[in-house]
Amino acid sequence: MLSEGLLLIAGEGLVPELVYQEAQKSFARVKVYGYSFLHYGPSLVLDFVDQRFSLQNILDYLNDNSLHCLCFAGKVPRGFLFCEEFIADDLKLFLSRLTAKADRQILEAVFTFFRERNHHLLSPVDFLSSSLTPPGPLTVKKPTPQHWVDIKKGVKIASFLADWEVGQTVVLKEGAVLAVEAAEGTTETIRRGVSFGKGEVVVVKMARSSQDFFVDVPAIGEETVRALGEQGGVIALEARKTLIVNFPEVVRLANLLGVSIVGISKDESFSF
């Protein structure tokens, strides 16, 4: 166990809870820093609750508690970054100096800010590598030949979307694109696609070609499976680059609902 401590900056979703559980096995102290306007599960206890996004506040907390390691985990809805009431003055000034405001550019600049101040950053994947999607079918139900046609098309579309930082997910049915992800997130994209598809649909989620797990960890969970509803369907995830949160329960639920989950790669054969 490392004698030094870790500060976990918690976004929404289950990823921060899982990172916290695993981090306690490696660090003598793990502090959780959260925000009053984000939603957290009951099992994640926040040590500090901030009212606004502020780099200086995080830096002060790190220094006051003699913490040198830092991990950002979880999801922050993109809309919050455009709400001035949630952005502290120091972060407003910081953002005004950036030439681009895409998620990747903002996060890379934030990480550079802390690295330049001698703080060591860790990725959620450093704690959750065992939950990365393996290649091949993960469920009892397997994709049909028609599903594979949609998956192959979806890989091209989702990869393009991810590389251009639009989103990472596309929903298809019999060659028709029903929904593509933007700011709403994977679950809402699937629900929108299902509403148009009126039955089984194919969901494809891909990482960026040069995925940086410090910047973003593509992930699904139980809510992703439930979003397909009782109609079933297929979820194709990029193998080794997509996190399945609560892996055993996701597979169990998928089998129960008749959903097929498969790990794929744009660089390898699709014949499983």
C-alpha positions in Angstrom: 0.0 0.0 0.0 1.3 3.4 -0.9 1.9 5.7 2.0 0.9 8.8 0.0 -2.7 9.7 -0.6 -5.0 10.0 -3.6 -7.6 12.6 -4.4 -10.5 11.3 -6.4 -12.4 14.0 -8.3 -15.8 12.4 -8.7 -18.2 12.9 -11.6 -21.5 11.1 -12.0 -22.1 7.4 -12.6 -20.7 4.2 -11.0 -17.1 4.7 -12.2 -16.0 6.9 -9.2 -17.5 4.3 -6.8 -15.6 1.5 -8.4 -12.3 3.5 -8.5 -12.7 4.4 -4.9 -13.1 0.8 -3.9 -10.0 -0.3 -5.8 -7.9 2.7 -4.8 -8.4 1.9 -1.1 -6.4 -1.3 -1.8 -3.4 0.7 -3.0 -3.4 4.0 -1.1 -3.3 4.6 2.6 -5.6 7.6 2.2 -8.3 8.2 -0.5 -10.2 11.5 -0.4 -13.3 12.1 -2.6 -13.9 15.6 -4.0 -17.4 16.2 -5.4 -19.8 18.9 -6.5 -23.2 19.9 -5.1 -24.9 20.0 -8.5 -23.8 16.5 -9.6 -25.6 13.2 -8.6 -23.8 10.5 -6.7 -24.7 7.0 -5.5 -25.3 6.4 -1.8 -22.2 4.3 -1.4 -19.9 7.2 -2.4 -19.1 9.4 0.6 -17.8 12.8 -0.4 -15.0 14.3 1.8 -15.4 17.7 0.2 -18.3 19.2 -1.7 -17.6 22.2 -3.9 -20.2 24.6 -5.2 -18.4 25.4 -8.5 -15.8 24.1 -10.8 -12.5 25.6 -9.7 -8.9 24.5 -10.3 -7.6 26.6 -7.5 -10.0 25.0 -5.0 -8.8 21.5 -6.0 -5.2 22.6 -5.8 -5.7 24.1 -2.3 -7.4 20.9 -1.1 -4.5 18.8 -2.5 -2.0 21.0 -0.7 -3.9 21.3 2.6 -4.2 17.5 2.8 -0.7 16.7 1.5 -2.1 14.7 -1.4 0.1 14.3 -4.4 -1.8 11.8 -6.6 -5.0 12.7 -8.5 -7.6 10.8 -10.4 -10.6 12.3 -12.4 -13.3 9.7 -12.7 -17.0 9.8 -13.8 -19.1 11.8 -16.1 -19.8 15.6 -16.0 -22.7 16.5 -18.3 -21.3 18.8 -21.0 -24.0 21.4 -20.4 -22.5 22.3 -17.0 -19.5 23.7 -18.7 -21.7 26.3 -20.3 -23.5 27.3 -17.1 -21.6 30.3 -15.7 -23.1 29.9 -12.2 -21.1 26.6 -11.9 -17.8 28.0 -13.1 -15.5 29.8 -10.7 -13.6 32.9 -11.8 -10.3 31.2 -11.9 -11.6 28.5 -14.3 -13.3 31.1 -16.4 -10.0 32.9 -16.9 -8.3 29.5 -17.6 -10.9 28.6 -20.2 -10.7 32.0 -21.9 -7.0 31.4 -22.7 -7.7 28.1 -24.5 -7.9 28.2 -28.3 -10.4 25.4 -28.4 -13.2 24.3 -26.1 -13.7 20.7 -27.1 -13.7 18.2 -24.2 -10.3 16.8 -25.0 -8.6 20.2 -25.2 -10.1 21.3 -21.9 -9.2 18.2 -20.0 -5.7 18.0 -21.4 -5.1 21.6 -20.3 -6.5 20.8 -16.9 -4.2 17.8 -16.5 -1.2 19.9 -17.6 -2.1 22.5 -15.0 -1.8 19.9 -12.2 1.2 18.1 -13.7 3.1 21.4 -13.8 2.4 21.7 -10.1 4.0 18.3 -9.4 0.9 16.3 -9.0 0.8 12.8 -10.3 -2.3 11.9 -12.4 -3.8 8.4 -12.6 -6.4 7.2 -15.0 -9.5 5.3 -13.9 -8.2 2.4 -16.1 -5.3 2.1 -13.7 -7.8 0.8 -11.2 -10.3 -0.9 -13.4 -8.3 -2.6 -16.2 -10.0 -5.9 -15.4 -13.3 -4.4 -16.5 -12.2 -3.5 -20.0 -14.3 -5.2 -22.7 -12.6 -8.5 -24.0 -12.9 -9.4 -27.6 -15.7 -11.8 -28.7 -19.3 -12.6 -27.6 -19.9 -12.0 -23.9 -23.5 -13.2 -23.7 -25.6 -16.2 -24.5 -27.3 -14.5 -27.4 -25.0 -13.8 -30.4 -25.4 -11.3 -33.2 -27.1 -12.5 -36.4 -25.6 -12.1 -39.9 -27.8 -9.0 -40.3 -26.6 -7.6 -37.0 -23.0 -8.0 -38.2 -23.8 -6.0 -41.3 -25.0 -3.2 -39.1 -22.1 -3.5 -36.7 -19.6 -3.1 -39.5 -21.3 0.0 -40.7 -21.7 1.3 -37.2 -17.9 0.8 -36.5 -17.1 3.2 -39.4 -19.7 5.8 -38.3 -18.9 5.6 -34.5 -15.2 5.8 -35.1 -15.6 8.9 -37.2 -17.8 10.5 -34.5 -15.4 9.6 -31.8 -12.3 11.0 -33.6 -14.1 14.3 -34.3 -15.3 14.4 -30.6 -19.0 14.4 -31.5 -19.8 11.3 -29.6 -18.9 7.6 -29.5 -22.2 5.8 -30.1 -24.4 5.1 -33.1 -27.7 3.2 -33.2 -28.7 1.3 -36.4 -31.4 -1.1 -37.7 -31.2 -2.9 -41.0 -28.7 -0.4 -42.4 -30.6 2.7 -41.3 -28.9 5.0 -38.8 -31.5 5.8 -36.1 -29.4 8.0 -33.7 -25.9 9.3 -33.1 -24.5 10.5 -29.8 -23.7 14.1 -29.1 -24.0 15.8 -25.7 -26.8 13.7 -24.4 -24.7 10.6 -23.6 -24.9 6.9 -24.6 -28.1 6.0 -22.7 -30.2 8.8 -24.1 -28.9 8.1 -27.6 -30.0 4.4 -27.3 -33.4 5.4 -26.0 -33.9 7.7 -28.9 -32.8 5.1 -31.4 -35.1 2.5 -29.8 -38.0 4.9 -30.1 -37.4 5.0 -33.8 -36.5 1.4 -34.3 -39.7 -0.1 -32.8 -37.9 -3.4 -32.0 -34.3 -4.8 -31.9 -31.6 -2.3 -32.7 -27.8 -2.5 -32.9 -25.7 -0.2 -30.7 -22.1 0.4 -31.6 -19.7 2.2 -29.2 -16.2 3.0 -30.3 -13.2 4.8 -28.7 -11.1 7.4 -30.4 -8.3 6.1 -32.7 -5.8 7.7 -30.2 -7.9 7.2 -27.1 -6.4 8.8 -24.0 -7.8 7.2 -20.9 -6.8 10.2 -18.9 -9.2 12.3 -20.9 -12.1 9.9 -21.3 -13.0 6.3 -20.6 -15.8 5.0 -22.9 -18.1 3.0 -20.6 -21.4 1.2 -20.3 -23.3 -0.1 -17.4 -26.6 -1.7 -16.4 -28.6 1.4 -17.5 -27.1 1.0 -21.0 -28.6 -2.5 -21.2 -31.9 -1.5 -19.8 -32.1 1.4 -22.3 -32.8 -1.3 -25.0 -36.0 -2.2 -23.2 -37.8 -5.5 -23.6 -37.1 -5.6 -27.3 -33.6 -6.9 -26.8 -30.9 -6.0 -29.3 -27.1 -5.9 -29.7 -24.4 -3.8 -28.0 -21.1 -3.9 -29.8 -18.2 -2.4 -27.9 -14.6 -1.7 -28.9 -12.6 -4.4 -27.2 -9.8 -3.4 -24.8 -10.9 0.2 -25.0 -14.4 0.3 -23.4 -15.1 -0.2 -19.8 -18.0 -2.4 -18.6 -19.0 -1.0 -15.2 -20.0 -3.9 -12.9 -19.1 -6.4 -15.5 -20.8 -9.6 -14.1 -24.1 -7.8 -13.4 -24.2 -6.2 -16.9 -23.7 -9.6 -18.5 -26.3 -11.3 -16.2 -28.8 -8.6 -17.0 -28.1 -8.8 -20.7 -28.7 -12.5 -20.7 -31.9 -12.0 -18.8 -33.2 -9.4 -21.2 -32.1 -11.2 -24.4 -29.4 -8.6 -25.3 -26.3 -9.6 -27.1 -23.0 -7.9 -26.0 -19.9 -8.4 -28.1 -16.4 -7.0 -28.0 -15.2 -5.9 -31.5 -12.2 -4.2 -33.1 -11.9 -2.1 -36.2 -8.5 -3.5 -36.8 -9.4 -7.3 -36.6 -11.7 -9.8 -38.2 -15.4 -9.7 -37.2 -15.8 -13.5 -37.4 -16.4 -14.8 -33.9 
